[in-house]
């Protein structure tokens, strides 16, 4: 198209090319064509742009869900660590109590009460 427009002055008689040039200038062909092309490009790129935006939104939502799950799992793991830490401490206390019991020692002497 631009070749046709650029070759107009050379291929047409001078009066006709001047008249055509005036008419194109009057309708502001370049500006109108640029507006048409830009609106078509915007329309054509709107779909892919929306696809990218939607894809990014979904990825953000997935990452937020993963973060929430990780935070929840971390909190549950902390509760479990405290529980089992207390269980180990309690079992160590019980083991030490049992180890202090001497099964081979003589039973303590019965406390005698004086008879009168």
TORPA-4810 file (N, C-alpha, C, O; in nm, 3 decimals):
<nodes>
NODE_1_0.082_-0.118_0.000_0.000_0.000_0.000_0.087_0.125_0.000_0.059_0.221_-0.072_X
NODE_2_0.193_0.124_0.081_0.278_0.243_0.085_0.352_0.261_-0.047_0.380_0.374_-0.087_X
NODE_3_0.384_0.149_-0.113_0.450_0.160_-0.245_0.358_0.229_-0.344_0.401_0.314_-0.421_X
NODE_4_0.230_0.191_-0.340_0.133_0.252_-0.430_0.125_0.401_-0.404_0.125_0.481_-0.497_X
NODE_5_0.117_0.438_-0.277_0.106_0.580_-0.243_0.232_0.656_-0.280_0.226_0.770_-0.327_X
NODE_6_0.348_0.594_-0.257_0.472_0.665_-0.289_0.496_0.674_-0.439_0.564_0.766_-0.485_X
NODE_7_0.441_0.581_-0.516_0.460_0.586_-0.661_0.355_0.672_-0.731_0.367_0.694_-0.852_X
NODE_8_0.255_0.719_-0.662_0.149_0.801_-0.722_0.206_0.925_-0.789_0.172_0.952_-0.904_X
NODE_9_0.291_1.002_-0.722_0.340_1.125_-0.788_0.417_1.097_-0.917_0.415_1.180_-1.008_X
NODE_10_0.483_0.984_-0.929_0.564_0.955_-1.046_0.481_0.897_-1.160_0.514_0.917_-1.277_X
NODE_11_0.374_0.825_-1.128_0.299_0.755_-1.231_0.179_0.834_-1.284_0.128_0.802_-1.391_X
NODE_12_0.135_0.932_-1.212_0.019_1.011_-1.256_0.064_1.147_-1.308_0.171_1.197_-1.274_X
NODE_13_-0.019_1.204_-1.391_0.013_1.341_-1.433_0.017_1.435_-1.312_-0.047_1.409_-1.210_X
NODE_14_0.091_1.540_-1.327_0.115_1.632_-1.214_-0.015_1.687_-1.156_-0.030_1.693_-1.034_X
NODE_15_-0.108_1.728_-1.240_-0.234_1.785_-1.189_-0.313_1.682_-1.112_-0.368_1.713_-1.006_X
NODE_16_-0.320_1.558_-1.162_-0.396_1.453_-1.095_-0.330_1.413_-0.963_-0.397_1.391_-0.863_X
NODE_17_-0.198_1.404_-0.965_-0.130_1.367_-0.840_-0.145_1.477_-0.736_-0.157_1.448_-0.617_X
NODE_18_-0.144_1.603_-0.777_-0.162_1.714_-0.683_-0.303_1.711_-0.624_-0.323_1.732_-0.505_X
NODE_19_-0.401_1.682_-0.712_-0.540_1.674_-0.665_-0.556_1.558_-0.566_-0.619_1.573_-0.461_X
NODE_20_-0.498_1.442_-0.599_-0.505_1.325_-0.509_-0.434_1.354_-0.377_-0.480_1.314_-0.270_X
NODE_21_-0.322_1.422_-0.388_-0.247_1.457_-0.267_-0.329_1.550_-0.178_-0.329_1.534_-0.055_X
NODE_22_-0.398_1.646_-0.237_-0.483_1.737_-0.159_-0.598_1.662_-0.093_-0.631_1.688_0.023_X
NODE_23_-0.658_1.567_-0.167_-0.770_1.491_-0.111_-0.722_1.403_0.006_-0.789_1.392_0.108_X
NODE_24_-0.606_1.340_-0.012_-0.552_1.258_0.098_-0.520_1.344_0.220_-0.545_1.304_0.334_X
NODE_25_-0.466_1.460_0.195_-0.436_1.551_0.306_-0.565_1.599_0.371_-0.569_1.617_0.493_X
NODE_26_-0.668_1.619_0.293_-0.795_1.667_0.347_-0.859_1.564_0.438_-0.918_1.598_0.541_X
NODE_27_-0.848_1.438_0.402_-0.909_1.336_0.488_-0.811_1.286_0.594_-0.843_1.198_0.674_X
NODE_28_-0.691_1.344_0.595_-0.588_1.307_0.694_-0.567_1.156_0.693_-0.577_1.089_0.796_X
NODE_29_-0.537_1.106_0.573_-0.525_0.961_0.551_-0.425_0.896_0.645_-0.453_0.790_0.703_X
NODE_30_-0.309_0.957_0.661_-0.205_0.896_0.745_-0.252_0.881_0.889_-0.236_0.775_0.950_X
NODE_31_-0.310_0.987_0.941_-0.358_0.984_1.079_-0.471_0.882_1.096_-0.471_0.803_1.191_X
NODE_32_-0.566_0.884_1.004_-0.678_0.791_1.011_-0.631_0.646_1.000_-0.678_0.558_1.073_X
NODE_33_-0.537_0.621_0.909_-0.486_0.487_0.891_-0.410_0.441_1.016_-0.422_0.326_1.058_X
NODE_34_-0.332_0.531_1.075_-0.260_0.498_1.198_-0.357_0.465_1.310_-0.334_0.371_1.386_X
NODE_35_-0.466_0.541_1.322_-0.567_0.513_1.425_-0.633_0.378_1.402_-0.655_0.302_1.496_X
NODE_36_-0.665_0.349_1.274_-0.727_0.220_1.242_-0.634_0.105_1.276_-0.676_0.006_1.337_X
NODE_37_-0.508_0.117_1.238_-0.411_0.010_1.264_-0.391_-0.008_1.415_-0.388_-0.121_1.464_X
NODE_38_-0.378_0.102_1.487_-0.354_0.090_1.631_-0.475_0.029_1.702_-0.458_-0.049_1.796_X
NODE_39_-0.596_0.064_1.658_-0.714_0.005_1.724_-0.723_-0.145_1.691_-0.762_-0.224_1.777_X
NODE_40_-0.689_-0.182_1.569_-0.690_-0.325_1.534_-0.584_-0.401_1.613_-0.609_-0.513_1.658_X
NODE_41_-0.468_-0.341_1.629_-0.362_-0.407_1.707_-0.404_-0.421_1.852_-0.384_-0.526_1.913_X
NODE_42_-0.463_-0.314_1.908_-0.512_-0.323_2.047_-0.613_-0.434_2.063_-0.608_-0.511_2.159_X
NODE_43_-0.706_-0.443_1.967_-0.809_-0.547_1.971_-0.744_-0.685_1.959_-0.784_-0.779_2.029_X
NODE_44_-0.645_-0.698_1.871_-0.579_-0.827_1.851_-0.498_-0.868_1.973_-0.491_-0.986_2.006_X
NODE_45_-0.437_-0.772_2.041_-0.352_-0.804_2.157_-0.431_-0.815_2.286_-0.378_-0.862_2.387_X
NODE_46_-0.556_-0.773_2.285_-0.637_-0.778_2.407_-0.653_-0.921_2.456_-0.644_-0.947_2.576_X
NODE_47_-0.676_-1.016_2.365_-0.692_-1.157_2.404_-0.568_-1.213_2.471_-0.577_-1.263_2.583_X
NODE_48_-0.451_-1.206_2.407_-0.330_-1.256_2.472_-0.297_-1.183_2.602_-0.248_-1.245_2.697_X
NODE_49_-0.323_-1.053_2.607_-0.297_-0.978_2.730_-0.387_-1.029_2.842_-0.342_-1.044_2.956_X
NODE_50_-0.513_-1.055_2.811_-0.604_-1.110_2.912_-0.560_-1.248_2.955_-0.568_-1.282_3.073_X
NODE_51_-0.512_-1.329_2.859_-0.464_-1.462_2.893_-0.346_-1.454_2.990_-0.339_-1.530_3.087_X
NODE_52_-0.254_-1.362_2.962_-0.138_-1.345_3.051_-0.183_-1.298_3.189_-0.136_-1.348_3.290_X
NODE_53_-0.275_-1.201_3.192_-0.324_-1.148_3.320_-0.394_-1.257_3.400_-0.372_-1.269_3.521_X
NODE_54_-0.479_-1.337_3.333_-0.550_-1.444_3.402_-0.452_-1.550_3.450_-0.465_-1.601_3.562_X
NODE_55_-0.354_-1.583_3.367_-0.253_-1.681_3.409_-0.175_-1.634_3.530_-0.149_-1.713_3.622_X
NODE_56_-0.137_-1.507_3.531_-0.065_-1.453_3.647_-0.152_-1.453_3.771_-0.106_-1.485_3.881_X
NODE_57_-0.280_-1.418_3.754_-0.372_-1.418_3.868_-0.385_-1.558_3.926_-0.385_-1.576_4.048_X
NODE_58_-0.397_-1.658_3.838_-0.408_-1.797_3.886_-0.281_-1.840_3.958_-0.288_-1.907_4.060_X
NODE_59_-0.166_-1.801_3.905_-0.040_-1.836_3.971_-0.029_-1.771_4.108_0.018_-1.833_4.203_X
NODE_60_-0.074_-1.646_4.119_-0.072_-1.577_4.249_-0.164_-1.650_4.348_-0.128_-1.669_4.464_X
NODE_61_-0.282_-1.690_4.301_-0.376_-1.761_4.388_-0.317_-1.895_4.432_-0.331_-1.933_4.548_X
NODE_62_-0.252_-1.967_4.340_-0.190_-2.095_4.375_-0.081_-2.075_4.480_-0.071_-2.151_4.576_X
NODE_63_0.000_-1.971_4.461_0.106_-1.943_4.558_0.049_-1.904_4.693_0.104_-1.942_4.797_X
NODE_64_-0.060_-1.829_4.694_-0.123_-1.791_4.821_-0.177_-1.915_4.892_-0.161_-1.929_5.013_X
NODE_65_-0.242_-2.005_4.816_-0.293_-2.129_4.876_-0.178_-2.213_4.931_-0.188_-2.269_5.040_X
NODE_66_-0.070_-2.223_4.855_0.045_-2.301_4.900_0.105_-2.240_5.027_0.144_-2.313_5.119_X
NODE_67_0.111_-2.106_5.032_0.164_-2.038_5.151_0.074_-2.066_5.272_0.124_-2.093_5.381_X
NODE_68_-0.058_-2.058_5.251_-0.151_-2.086_5.360_-0.137_-2.229_5.410_-0.136_-2.253_5.531_X
NODE_69_-0.125_-2.324_5.318_-0.108_-2.465_5.356_0.023_-2.485_5.431_0.028_-2.557_5.531_X
NODE_70_0.129_-2.421_5.383_0.259_-2.433_5.449_0.255_-2.372_5.589_0.310_-2.429_5.683_X
NODE_71_0.190_-2.258_5.602_0.178_-2.193_5.733_0.098_-2.281_5.828_0.134_-2.297_5.945_X
NODE_72_-0.011_-2.338_5.778_-0.094_-2.427_5.861_-0.013_-2.550_5.902_-0.017_-2.591_6.018_X
NODE_73_0.059_-2.610_5.807_0.140_-2.728_5.837_0.249_-2.694_5.938_0.278_-2.774_6.027_X
NODE_74_0.309_-2.576_5.926_0.413_-2.533_6.019_0.356_-2.520_6.160_0.418_-2.563_6.257_X
NODE_75_0.236_-2.462_6.172_0.173_-2.445_6.303_0.142_-2.583_6.363_0.166_-2.605_6.482_X
NODE_76_0.088_-2.675_6.281_0.058_-2.809_6.331_0.186_-2.882_6.372_0.187_-2.953_6.472_X
NODE_77_0.294_-2.864_6.296_0.422_-2.927_6.329_0.477_-2.872_6.460_0.537_-2.945_6.538_X
NODE_78_0.458_-2.742_6.484_0.506_-2.682_6.609_0.428_-2.738_6.729_0.487_-2.766_6.833_X
NODE_79_0.296_-2.755_6.713_0.216_-2.814_6.820_0.262_-2.958_6.846_0.277_-2.999_6.961_X
NODE_80_0.286_-3.034_6.738_0.331_-3.173_6.753_0.469_-3.177_6.818_0.494_-3.264_6.902_X
NODE_81_0.559_-3.085_6.781_0.693_-3.082_6.841_0.683_-3.056_6.991_0.753_-3.121_7.070_X
NODE_82_0.598_-2.963_7.031_0.581_-2.936_7.175_0.522_-3.058_7.247_0.566_-3.093_7.356_X
NODE_83_0.423_-3.121_7.185_0.360_-3.238_7.246_0.462_-3.349_7.266_0.472_-3.405_7.375_X
NODE_84_0.536_-3.380_7.161_0.632_-3.489_7.174_0.752_-3.451_7.260_0.812_-3.537_7.324_X
NODE_85_0.786_-3.324_7.264_0.891_-3.278_7.356_0.848_-3.300_7.500_0.926_-3.347_7.583_X
NODE_86_0.723_-3.265_7.531_0.669_-3.288_7.665_0.661_-3.437_7.696_0.688_-3.480_7.808_X
NODE_87_0.624_-3.517_7.596_0.615_-3.662_7.614_0.752_-3.722_7.645_0.763_-3.808_7.732_X
NODE_88_0.856_-3.677_7.574_0.992_-3.725_7.601_1.036_-3.684_7.741_1.092_-3.765_7.814_X
NODE_89_1.010_-3.560_7.779_1.049_-3.514_7.912_0.976_-3.593_8.020_1.036_-3.633_8.119_X
NODE_90_0.847_-3.616_8.000_0.768_-3.691_8.097_0.817_-3.836_8.106_0.828_-3.891_8.216_X
NODE_91_0.847_-3.898_7.993_0.894_-4.037_7.998_1.032_-4.045_8.061_1.062_-4.143_8.129_X
NODE_92_1.118_-3.944_8.041_1.248_-3.942_8.108_1.231_-3.930_8.259_1.302_-3.995_8.335_X
NODE_93_1.137_-3.846_8.302_1.111_-3.832_8.446_1.063_-3.965_8.505_1.108_-4.007_8.611_X
NODE_94_0.972_-4.031_8.434_0.922_-4.161_8.482_1.034_-4.266_8.484_1.043_-4.345_8.578_X
NODE_95_1.119_-4.266_8.382_1.230_-4.363_8.377_1.325_-4.340_8.494_1.369_-4.436_8.558_X
NODE_96_1.355_-4.214_8.523_1.444_-4.185_8.635_1.381_-4.227_8.768_1.450_-4.276_8.857_X
NODE_97_1.251_-4.208_8.781_1.181_-4.250_8.903_1.188_-4.401_8.918_1.214_-4.451_9.028_X
NODE_98_1.167_-4.473_8.810_1.171_-4.620_8.815_1.314_-4.666_8.843_1.333_-4.763_8.917_X
NODE_99_1.413_-4.599_8.786_1.552_-4.640_8.809_1.596_-4.616_8.953_1.686_-4.683_9.003_X
NODE_100_1.534_-4.522_9.021_1.569_-4.496_9.161_1.516_-4.604_9.255_1.562_-4.616_9.368_X
NODE_101_1.419_-4.680_9.207_1.363_-4.785_9.292_1.463_-4.901_9.295_1.500_-4.954_9.190_X
NODE_102_1.506_-4.939_9.415_1.601_-5.051_9.431_1.520_-5.174_9.470_1.472_-5.185_9.583_X
NODE_103_1.506_-5.265_9.375_1.423_-5.384_9.399_1.495_-5.487_9.486_1.430_-5.575_9.543_X
NODE_104_1.626_-5.479_9.496_1.699_-5.578_9.575_1.724_-5.534_9.718_1.774_-5.612_9.798_X
NODE_105_1.692_-5.416_9.750_1.714_-5.367_9.886_1.607_-5.424_9.978_1.497_-5.460_9.935_X
NODE_106_1.642_-5.430_10.102_1.547_-5.480_10.202_1.436_-5.378_10.218_1.458_-5.257_10.212_X
NODE_107_1.317_-5.430_10.239_1.208_-5.336_10.258_1.233_-5.252_10.382_1.297_-5.298_10.477_X
NODE_108_1.185_-5.135_10.382_1.206_-5.050_10.499_1.142_-5.116_10.622_1.037_-5.179_10.614_X
NODE_109_1.208_-5.099_10.733_1.160_-5.159_10.858_1.026_-5.100_10.895_1.000_-4.980_10.882_X
NODE_110_0.943_-5.190_10.940_0.810_-5.145_10.979_0.824_-5.057_11.100_0.902_-5.087_11.191_X
NODE_111_0.752_-4.956_11.103_0.754_-4.865_11.218_0.678_-4.935_11.329_0.561_-4.970_11.318_X
NODE_112_0.752_-4.954_11.436_0.688_-5.023_11.548_0.626_-4.923_11.643_0.676_-4.814_11.667_X
NODE_113_0.515_-4.967_11.694_0.448_-4.881_11.791_0.472_-4.944_11.929_0.456_-5.066_11.942_X
NODE_114_0.508_-4.870_12.026_0.534_-4.926_12.160_0.405_-4.982_12.221_0.298_-4.922_12.213_X
NODE_115_0.422_-5.098_12.281_0.309_-5.162_12.348_0.321_-5.137_12.497_0.432_-5.157_12.548_X
NODE_116_0.232_-5.100_12.565_0.232_-5.074_12.708_0.142_-5.166_12.776_0.129_-5.160_12.898_X
</nodes>
